């Protein structure tokens, strides 16, 4: 039996998420090959070559993009660089998986999407949590009607950032909303879509928002918002760099509550379904959400179909981020 066709991937930069999560996923995926890496840091480039043995290594991002053998590119660069290097990759005819947030504004996202459509290449924002069995189980339960009429969603992603970081630099697109708040925003949007029939974007944007937060050094380090949708759905989102880690979501209906620890992770912490006085534990398996994401994106290229995560959601996320940041001031 012949081996499956593999998409040859290049990675722009040796950011931690690339080294620890995405490159190992590329090496495990049956339909992907970690083919090339580029880094402007000689030490990081040497370490990556020693650890992961790509076929090619470049000290310049543009040189990787000029390589005709590279078919898909992963962009894990600082947020402020996503637009530039995604557009440059698209210009070279590369398919692009770009870390979230794909752009710093909805206008940037629309520009990137238009460029990909014109060039005929695939583009996706890297919301890897959408591929986990945990998320699929949440979707299944919400669709089942078990929770009754869903009235409230609460979603949080925060952690303690106690060291110097690009996440604290406004010129690089820092701030908790861009870094981790985009996950609760996307989760709430997912539930809103499910309640509106399930099509990406069907749930729309909230009709009203109320926000509060703390800025430090030009970026938000603690953020909270209340969202009110035309359907009647209410939601709270929280993000921050100033407290102990909390990665959690819950969906609350008239008949029950679904509690979702590790909401955006791939571990095996069980869900808890509360129906009246009954508590039911729902097990979920450990998963490599990055491998699942890479495999779907590679399969989408090979099969010439859209990937599972829609650009419609990317634009909506960006539009809501624009509104929330503007309201925070």
C-alpha positions as CSV (number, residue, x, y, z in Angstrom):
1,X,0.0,0.0,0.0
2,X,1.4,3.4,-1.0
3,X,2.0,6.1,1.7
4,X,-0.5,8.9,1.8
5,X,0.4,12.1,0.1
6,X,2.0,14.6,2.5
7,X,1.8,18.4,2.3
8,X,5.2,19.9,2.8
9,X,5.1,22.6,5.5
10,X,7.3,25.5,6.3
11,X,7.2,27.3,9.7
12,X,8.0,31.0,10.0
13,X,9.9,31.5,13.2
14,X,10.7,29.3,16.2
15,X,8.2,30.7,18.7
16,X,7.4,28.5,21.6
17,X,4.1,27.4,20.3
18,X,5.8,26.3,17.1
19,X,8.6,24.3,18.9
20,X,6.4,22.7,21.5
21,X,3.1,22.2,19.8
22,X,2.9,22.7,16.0
23,X,6.2,21.2,14.8
24,X,5.6,18.0,16.8
25,X,2.1,17.9,15.4
26,X,3.5,18.2,11.8
27,X,5.9,15.3,12.5
28,X,3.1,13.1,13.8
29,X,0.5,13.9,11.1
30,X,0.2,11.2,8.4
31,X,-0.6,13.8,5.7
32,X,2.0,16.4,6.6
33,X,5.7,16.8,6.5
34,X,7.8,19.3,8.6
35,X,9.9,20.3,5.6
36,X,11.3,23.8,6.3
37,X,11.8,26.3,9.1
38,X,13.0,29.9,9.1
39,X,14.3,31.9,12.0
40,X,16.2,35.1,12.4
41,X,17.7,33.8,15.7
42,X,20.7,31.5,14.9
43,X,20.6,29.7,18.2
44,X,16.9,29.0,17.9
45,X,17.3,27.8,14.3
46,X,20.2,25.5,15.3
47,X,18.1,24.1,18.2
48,X,15.1,23.5,16.0
49,X,17.3,21.7,13.4
50,X,18.8,19.5,16.0
51,X,15.4,18.6,17.6
52,X,13.2,18.2,14.6
53,X,15.4,17.6,11.5
54,X,13.6,19.6,8.9
55,X,14.9,19.1,5.3
56,X,15.7,22.8,5.0
57,X,16.4,25.7,7.3
58,X,16.6,29.4,6.5
59,X,17.8,32.4,8.3
60,X,15.3,34.6,6.4
61,X,11.5,34.2,6.3
62,X,11.4,35.4,2.7
63,X,13.8,32.7,1.6
64,X,11.5,30.0,2.9
65,X,8.6,31.6,1.0
66,X,10.6,31.5,-2.2
67,X,11.2,27.7,-1.9
68,X,8.9,26.2,-4.5
69,X,8.7,22.9,-2.6
70,X,7.0,24.5,0.4
71,X,3.2,24.1,0.0
72,X,1.8,25.3,3.3
73,X,3.1,27.8,5.8
74,X,2.4,28.2,9.6
75,X,2.7,31.7,10.9
76,X,3.3,31.8,14.7
77,X,5.0,35.3,14.7
78,X,4.0,38.1,17.0
79,X,0.4,39.3,16.4
80,X,1.5,42.5,14.7
81,X,3.4,40.5,12.0
82,X,0.5,38.1,11.1
83,X,-0.9,40.3,8.3
84,X,2.4,41.1,6.6
85,X,3.8,37.5,6.5
86,X,0.4,35.9,5.7
87,X,0.0,38.2,2.8
88,X,3.6,37.6,1.6
89,X,3.1,33.8,1.9
90,X,-0.1,34.1,-0.1
91,X,1.7,36.1,-2.8
92,X,4.1,33.1,-3.2
93,X,1.1,30.8,-3.6
94,X,1.4,29.1,-0.2
95,X,-1.5,27.9,1.9
96,X,-1.5,29.5,5.3
97,X,-2.4,28.4,8.8
98,X,-2.0,31.6,10.8
99,X,-2.0,31.8,14.6
100,X,-4.9,33.6,16.3
101,X,-5.7,36.4,16.2
102,X,-5.2,36.2,12.4
103,X,-5.3,40.0,12.2
104,X,-5.3,42.8,14.7
105,X,-8.5,44.2,13.1
106,X,-11.4,42.9,11.1
107,X,-10.2,45.0,8.2
108,X,-6.8,43.2,8.3
109,X,-8.6,39.8,8.3
110,X,-10.8,40.8,5.3
111,X,-7.7,41.9,3.4
112,X,-6.0,38.5,4.0
113,X,-9.0,36.5,3.1
114,X,-9.5,38.5,-0.2
115,X,-5.8,37.9,-1.1
116,X,-6.2,34.2,-0.4
117,X,-9.3,34.0,-2.5
118,X,-7.7,35.9,-5.4
119,X,-4.6,33.7,-5.3
120,X,-6.6,30.5,-4.9
121,X,-4.9,29.2,-1.7
122,X,-6.3,28.0,1.6
123,X,-6.2,30.2,4.7
124,X,-7.3,29.4,8.2
125,X,-7.0,30.9,11.7
126,X,-5.5,28.4,14.2
127,X,-8.2,27.8,16.7
128,X,-7.0,24.3,17.5
129,X,-9.5,23.7,20.4
130,X,-12.3,23.4,17.9
131,X,-10.8,20.0,16.9
132,X,-10.9,18.3,20.4
133,X,-13.2,15.5,21.5
134,X,-14.1,17.9,24.3
135,X,-15.5,20.5,22.0
136,X,-17.2,17.9,19.8
137,X,-19.0,16.6,23.0
138,X,-20.1,20.1,23.9
139,X,-21.5,20.6,20.5
140,X,-23.3,17.2,20.7
141,X,-24.9,18.1,24.1
142,X,-26.0,21.6,23.1
143,X,-27.6,20.2,19.9
144,X,-29.4,17.4,21.8
145,X,-31.6,19.8,23.7
146,X,-30.6,18.2,27.0
147,X,-30.0,21.6,28.6
148,X,-33.4,23.0,27.6
149,X,-33.5,26.6,26.3
150,X,-30.0,28.0,26.6
151,X,-30.0,31.3,28.3
152,X,-26.4,32.0,29.5
153,X,-22.8,31.2,28.5
154,X,-19.8,32.1,30.6
155,X,-16.3,31.6,29.3
156,X,-12.9,32.5,30.8
157,X,-9.2,32.2,29.8
158,X,-6.7,33.8,32.1
159,X,-3.3,33.1,33.6
160,X,-0.5,34.8,35.6
161,X,2.1,36.4,33.4
162,X,4.9,37.2,35.7
163,X,7.9,37.6,33.3
164,X,8.8,39.9,30.5
165,X,6.9,39.0,27.4
166,X,5.9,40.2,23.9
167,X,2.3,39.7,25.2
168,X,2.8,42.9,27.2
169,X,4.1,45.0,24.2
170,X,1.4,47.0,22.5
171,X,3.5,47.5,19.3
172,X,3.6,43.7,18.9
173,X,-0.1,43.3,19.3
174,X,0.0,42.4,23.0
175,X,-2.8,42.2,25.5
176,X,-5.0,39.5,27.1
177,X,-7.9,39.9,24.6
178,X,-5.7,39.2,21.6
179,X,-3.7,36.5,23.3
180,X,-6.3,34.4,25.2
181,X,-9.6,36.4,25.2
182,X,-10.2,35.4,21.6
183,X,-10.9,31.9,22.8
184,X,-13.9,32.8,25.0
185,X,-15.1,35.1,22.3
186,X,-15.0,32.2,19.8
187,X,-16.6,29.8,22.2
188,X,-19.6,32.1,22.8
189,X,-19.9,32.6,19.1
190,X,-19.9,28.8,18.6
191,X,-22.8,28.4,21.0
192,X,-24.7,31.3,19.5
193,X,-24.3,29.7,16.1
194,X,-25.6,26.3,17.4
195,X,-28.7,28.0,18.8
196,X,-29.3,29.7,15.4
197,X,-29.1,26.4,13.4
198,X,-25.4,25.7,13.4
199,X,-24.1,27.5,10.3
200,X,-20.9,29.5,10.9
201,X,-21.8,33.1,11.8
202,X,-25.5,32.3,12.0
203,X,-25.6,33.6,15.6
204,X,-24.4,37.0,14.6
205,X,-22.8,39.6,16.9
206,X,-24.2,40.8,20.2
207,X,-26.6,43.7,20.0
208,X,-25.3,45.2,23.2
209,X,-22.0,44.9,25.1
210,X,-20.7,46.2,28.4
211,X,-17.0,46.1,29.2
212,X,-14.5,46.8,32.0
213,X,-10.8,46.1,32.4
214,X,-7.4,47.2,33.4
215,X,-4.7,48.5,31.1
216,X,-1.0,48.5,32.0
217,X,1.7,49.6,29.7
218,X,-0.6,50.1,26.8
219,X,-2.2,46.6,26.8
220,X,-5.2,45.1,28.6
221,X,-4.1,42.8,31.4
222,X,-7.5,42.1,32.9
223,X,-10.7,42.2,30.9
224,X,-14.4,41.3,31.4
225,X,-17.4,41.8,29.1
226,X,-21.1,41.2,29.1
227,X,-22.6,40.3,25.8
228,X,-26.4,40.4,25.0
229,X,-27.6,38.8,21.7
230,X,-30.8,39.5,19.8
231,X,-31.9,35.9,20.5
232,X,-31.9,36.6,24.2
233,X,-28.7,34.8,24.9
234,X,-26.5,36.4,27.5
235,X,-22.8,35.7,27.8
236,X,-19.8,36.8,29.9
237,X,-16.2,36.6,28.8
238,X,-13.1,37.1,30.8
239,X,-9.4,37.2,30.0
240,X,-6.3,38.3,31.8
241,X,-2.6,38.0,32.7
242,X,-3.0,38.9,36.4
243,X,-4.4,35.8,38.2
244,X,-4.0,32.1,38.7
245,X,-4.8,30.1,35.6
246,X,-8.5,29.6,34.8
247,X,-9.5,28.0,31.6
248,X,-13.2,27.3,31.9
249,X,-16.6,27.6,30.2
250,X,-20.2,26.8,31.1
251,X,-23.4,26.6,29.2
252,X,-26.6,27.2,31.2
253,X,-30.1,26.3,30.1
254,X,-33.6,26.0,31.6
255,X,-33.1,22.3,32.2
256,X,-29.4,22.0,33.0
257,X,-25.9,23.3,33.1
258,X,-22.8,22.0,31.3
259,X,-19.5,22.7,33.1
260,X,-16.4,22.6,30.8
261,X,-13.0,22.7,32.6
262,X,-9.9,23.0,30.3
263,X,-12.3,24.4,27.7
264,X,-9.7,25.1,25.1
265,X,-7.2,22.3,26.0
266,X,-6.8,18.7,24.9
267,X,-6.5,17.0,28.4
268,X,-8.9,14.5,29.9
269,X,-10.6,16.5,32.6
270,X,-14.3,15.4,32.4
271,X,-17.3,17.6,31.7
272,X,-20.0,17.8,34.3
273,X,-23.7,17.8,33.3
274,X,-26.1,19.0,36.0
275,X,-29.7,18.2,35.4
276,X,-31.9,19.1,38.4
277,X,-30.3,17.3,41.4
278,X,-28.4,14.9,39.2
279,X,-24.7,15.3,38.4
280,X,-23.3,13.3,35.5
281,X,-19.6,13.1,34.7
282,X,-18.8,12.9,31.0
283,X,-15.3,11.6,30.2
284,X,-13.4,12.9,27.3
285,X,-10.1,11.4,25.9
286,X,-6.8,13.2,25.8
287,X,-6.2,14.5,22.3
288,X,-3.4,16.4,20.4
289,X,-5.5,19.3,19.1
290,X,-2.6,20.6,17.1
291,X,-2.2,17.3,15.2
292,X,-5.9,17.2,14.5
293,X,-5.8,20.8,13.2
294,X,-2.8,20.1,11.0
295,X,-4.4,16.9,9.6
296,X,-7.6,18.7,8.7
297,X,-5.9,21.6,7.1
298,X,-3.6,19.3,5.1
299,X,-6.6,17.2,4.1
300,X,-8.5,20.3,3.0
301,X,-5.6,21.2,0.7
302,X,-5.4,17.6,-0.7
303,X,-9.1,17.3,-1.1
304,X,-9.7,20.9,-2.3
305,X,-12.3,21.6,0.3
306,X,-12.7,24.2,3.0
307,X,-11.1,23.3,6.4
308,X,-13.3,22.7,9.4
309,X,-12.8,26.1,10.9
310,X,-14.5,28.8,8.9
311,X,-13.2,32.2,7.9
312,X,-16.7,33.6,8.6
313,X,-16.0,33.0,12.3
314,X,-12.6,34.6,11.9
315,X,-14.1,37.8,10.7
316,X,-16.8,37.8,13.3
317,X,-14.3,37.3,16.1
318,X,-12.2,40.2,14.7
319,X,-15.3,42.4,14.5
320,X,-16.2,41.7,18.1
321,X,-12.5,42.2,19.2
322,X,-12.6,45.6,17.5
323,X,-15.8,46.6,19.4
324,X,-14.6,45.4,22.8
325,X,-11.2,47.1,22.5
326,X,-12.8,50.3,21.4
327,X,-15.3,50.2,24.3
328,X,-12.5,49.6,26.8
329,X,-10.8,52.7,25.5
